[in-house]
Amino acid sequence: MPTHTPAKPLIGRVAVITGASSGIGEATAEHLAALGAKVVVLARRAERLDDLVTRIEKNGGGALALVADVTDTAAVQAAAGRVAAELGGADLLFNNAGVMLPAPVEELRTDQWQRQIDLNVSGLMNAIAAFTPQLVRTAGERGVADLINNASIAAQNIFPNFAVYSATKAYVTHLSRHLRAELGAKNVRVAAVEPGLVGTELLSQVTDQGALEWLEGSRKTMEWLTPQDIAQTVGFIATLPPRVNLQQVTVMPTGQAA
């Protein structure tokens, strides 16, 4: 394996990023590639992934695009098979794919409830099932691997009309604690990242008028985080010495009180 350098501390590592076609996933793929990792960008939109790979390669990095919907168990397993066959297996998984669809529970938007559960919970578990064996194996060979799950400050705090979304993110955070207890002894570090308000494409999917007004109001009163802020956080976690595991990292806009 090539020796890492201070400028490229992730040389020799293989990082899989789900939800990589936009926002936090896209920014994280670019940042980890700049740190020397070979990045595997996984999402549904092939054209966006191809553009991302081209940009990463133009900047001297290495990337592989895999088109898959994380809610499709077989597709994620097939993607993991390609990572194993072509790159020797992943030693970093950033579970980032997700959706936020707030609405008052009394509206009974069961379609939106199910979509959030399918993507934020079941999709996350599909990726964990597909790549955890690789993380355990590569950690045994290389001394460290990382499972980093993107949760939300909504996992901790109360936001009316965000009940289902918040519950799915609380699942992510609590699951991460348990997985750390299981996998830490095998040199797989597990971390949950809990961002506050981040300016991403995720917000464009919000349809509830009350939530939209609240989000727009907050944008006028504070500077939101950028996808690059979260990307740098993921990079920081991954470049720590193998003995160091940041179990839970909350990243908030300075102006966001809760």
N, C-alpha and C positions, 0 to 999 in steps of 0.2 A: 504494500500500500504506500502511495506517495506520502512523504512527511509534510505535515501541515506547517504553515509559516504564520507569523503574527498577522500578516495582511490577509491570509487566506486560511483561517484556522479550521475550516471544514473540508479541506482537501481530503479525498479518499472516502468521504461519506456520501450516502445515497438518501436523499430526502424526498418523500412523497407528500404532496400537498393536494388535498381535496378542495373542491370549490375554487379551483385555480384560475378560472377564466376571467375573474374581475376582482376588484376590491382588495380585501386583506389577503386572499389567497394569491392573487396575481403579484401583489407587492412583496409578499413573503418569498415566493418563488424567485423573483429577481434578486432579493437581498441574499438569500441563502446561496444562490448561484455566484453572486459577487464574493461571498465568503469562501468559495471553493467547492461547494457541494455539487454533485450531479443531482439535478432536480427532476423529479417525475411529476408532471402537472396533469392532474386528473379532473375532468369536468365533462359536461354534456356538449358544450359548444366547440366543435372542432375548429372552426375558423379562428375563434378567439385564442384557442390554445396554440394553433400554428403561428399566429402573429407573436404570441408570447415567446415561443421557442426561438423564432427568428431573432427577436430582440435580445434574448439572453445570449444566443450564440454570437451575435454581432458584437456584444460586449465582452466576449472571451469566455463565456460560461458554457456549461453543457446541460442539455435538457432533453427530455423525452416526453412527448404528449401522448396521453392515453385517454380516449374518449369513453366515458362511462358515467352512468347515473348511479350514485351511491345507494339509491334505494333498490337497485337491481343486484341482488346477491350474486348471481352467476357472473355478471359483468365485472363486479369488483374482484371476485376470485380470479377471473381470467386476467385482469390487469395485474394482480399480484403475481400470477404465474409468469407474466412477461418480465416483471421487475426481477424476479428470481433468475430467470433464464438469461436475460440480457445484461443485468447489472450485478448479479450475485446476491441480490436481496437488499431490502431497505434497512437502514439503521436509524431513520428518523421518519416519523409519521406526524404530520400536522393535520389534524381533523378539523377542517374549517368549513366544509359545506353546511349551509343552513338557510333557514328562511324565517322571517318575522312577519306575522300577520295578526296584528292586534285588532280586537273588537270586543265590545261588551258581551259577556257570556250569555246574557239574556237574548241576544240576537240568534243564538243557536247556530252559529256558522260552523256546523260539524265538518263541512268540507275543509275549511281552513284549519280546524283543530287537527284533523287527520293528516293534512299535508305537513304541518309542523312536526307532528309525532313521527311521521314516516321519514322525514329528512333529518331532523335534529336528533332523533333517538335511534330509529332503526338504521338509517344511513350511517350514522356514527358507528353503530355496532357491526354493520357489515364490513366497514373498513378495519375495525379492530380485529374482527375474526379473520380477515384476509391477511393482515400484515403482522399481527402479533407473533406468529411463529417465526417470521423473518427477523423481527426485532430481538427476540430471545436468542436466536442462533447467532446473529451478527454481534450482539452484545457479548456472547460467550467467546467469540473469535477476536473481537476488537476492544473489548473492555468497557464499552458504553453504547447505549442506544437510547433514543428519546421517543416517547409518545406524548405529544403535546395536543391537548384538546381545547378548542376555542369555545368558551362558555360566554358569559355576559355578566355585567353587574346586576342584571335582572335575576340572576341566580340567588342573590343576597337581599336585594331591596324590593320594595313593593311599588308596582306601577299599575294603577287601575287600568283595566281593559287589555292588559298584557298577560293575563293569567296563564294561558296555555303555553305561550312562548317562554315565559319565566319559568314555568314548571319544567319544560324540556331542558332549559339551561341549568336549572338546579340539579337535574338528573346528571348532566355532564360533569358538573363540579363534584358531586358526591361519588359518582362512578370513578372519577379520577383518583380520589383519595383511596378507594378500595383497591384499584388496580395498582397503585403505588405500593400498597402493602403486599400485594401478591408478586409484583415483578421487580421490586427494588433489589431483592436478594439476588436476582439474576442479572444485575447491572443494567436494567431497563429503567430509566428515570421517567416518571409520569408527572406531568404538570397540567394544571388548568389555568388558562389565561382568561381573565374576566374584564373585557373592555367596557368602558362607559360609551358615550355617544361617539360614533365614528362615521365620518362622511363616506358612505359606500353605496353601491347599487342596491343593497339590501333594502334601503329605505324606499326605493322606487316601487317596491311591491306592496307597500302599505296602502290599503284602500279605505280604512276607517277614517272618517272625516275628523273626528275628535282627536285621534292619534296624530293625524297629519298636522292639525293646528297646533298641538302641543310641541311636536317636533320642530315646526317652523318657528314657533315662538322661542324655543330654546336656542335655535341657530342664531337668532338675532341678539341674544343676550350673552353668548359665550362662544369661544373658539373650540370647535369640535376637534377630536383626534383625527388623524389621517391614517389611511391604511399603512403607510410607511412607518408610523409610530408602532403599530402592532407587529409589523415585520421585524423591526429592530429588536423588539422585546423577545420574539421567538428566536432570533439570532443570538441574543444574549444568553438565553436559557441553554441553547444548544452548544455554546462555546465555553460554558463553565467547565472547570475540572470535573472529571468523572465522579468524584466523591461528593459533588454538590448537586442537590436536587431542589429546585424551587417548586414546592408542592402546589402553590396557588399564588398567582400574580394578578392583582387588580390594577388596571391601568385606566385612570380617569382624566378627562379634561380638567384643567386647573379650576375652571369656573363651574363645574358640575358638582353640586353639593351632595347628591345622593343618586 
